[in-house]
Amino acid sequence: MKNKNQRSSRRNDLAAFALVGQVGLMISLGTVLGIVVGLFIDSKLGSSPVATLIGLLLGLAVGIYGVYRLVSNLE
């Protein structure tokens, strides 16, 4: 009985770590992708930090929305 509870506890711990990893990956990937796209647009248009800041904000928004969808599907 004790062995079965330990396996269940370990599985729950790993699921929690996986969720934290997914949340971090979503936010960081959205942010980095937004910055890269913003820098590319800035280099083509010559508009120094404008598109980079807009890309950063859009990337953060997309990452946070992805985390919201992930967490809302857990319940």
C-alpha positions in Angstrom: 0.0 0.0 0.0 2.8 2.4 0.9 4.6 1.8 -2.4 1.4 2.6 -4.4 1.0 5.9 -2.5 4.6 6.8 -3.2 4.2 6.3 -6.9 1.1 8.4 -6.9 2.8 11.1 -5.0 5.8 11.0 -7.4 3.5 11.2 -10.4 1.7 14.3 -9.0 5.1 15.9 -8.3 6.2 15.3 -11.9 3.0 16.7 -13.2 3.4 19.8 -11.2 7.0 20.3 -12.5 5.7 19.7 -16.1 3.0 22.4 -15.6 5.6 24.9 -14.3 7.8 24.1 -17.3 5.0 24.6 -19.7 4.1 28.0 -18.2 7.6 29.2 -18.3 8.1 28.1 -21.8 4.9 29.7 -23.1 5.7 33.1 -21.6 9.4 33.1 -22.5 8.8 31.8 -26.1 6.1 34.3 -26.8 8.3 37.1 -25.5 11.4 36.1 -27.4 9.4 35.6 -30.6 7.7 39.0 -30.2 11.1 40.7 -29.7 12.7 38.9 -32.7 9.8 39.9 -35.0 9.9 43.4 -33.7 13.6 43.7 -34.3 13.2 42.4 -37.8 10.5 44.9 -38.6 12.5 47.7 -37.0 15.5 46.8 -39.2 13.4 46.9 -42.4 11.5 50.1 -41.5 14.2 52.0 -39.7 11.9 52.7 -36.7 14.3 52.2 -33.8 12.5 50.7 -30.8 8.8 51.1 -31.8 8.2 47.7 -33.4 10.4 46.0 -30.8 8.3 47.3 -27.9 5.1 46.5 -29.7 6.4 42.9 -30.4 7.4 42.6 -26.8 4.0 43.5 -25.5 2.2 41.3 -28.1 4.5 38.4 -27.3 3.8 38.8 -23.5 0.1 39.0 -24.2 0.1 35.8 -26.3 2.2 34.0 -23.7 -0.1 35.0 -20.9 -3.2 34.1 -22.9 -1.6 30.6 -23.6 -1.0 30.2 -19.8 -4.6 31.2 -19.1 -5.9 28.6 -21.5 -3.6 25.9 -20.1 -4.6 26.6 -16.5 -8.3 26.9 -17.3 -8.3 23.5 -19.0 -6.9 21.9 -15.8 -10.2 22.2 -13.8 
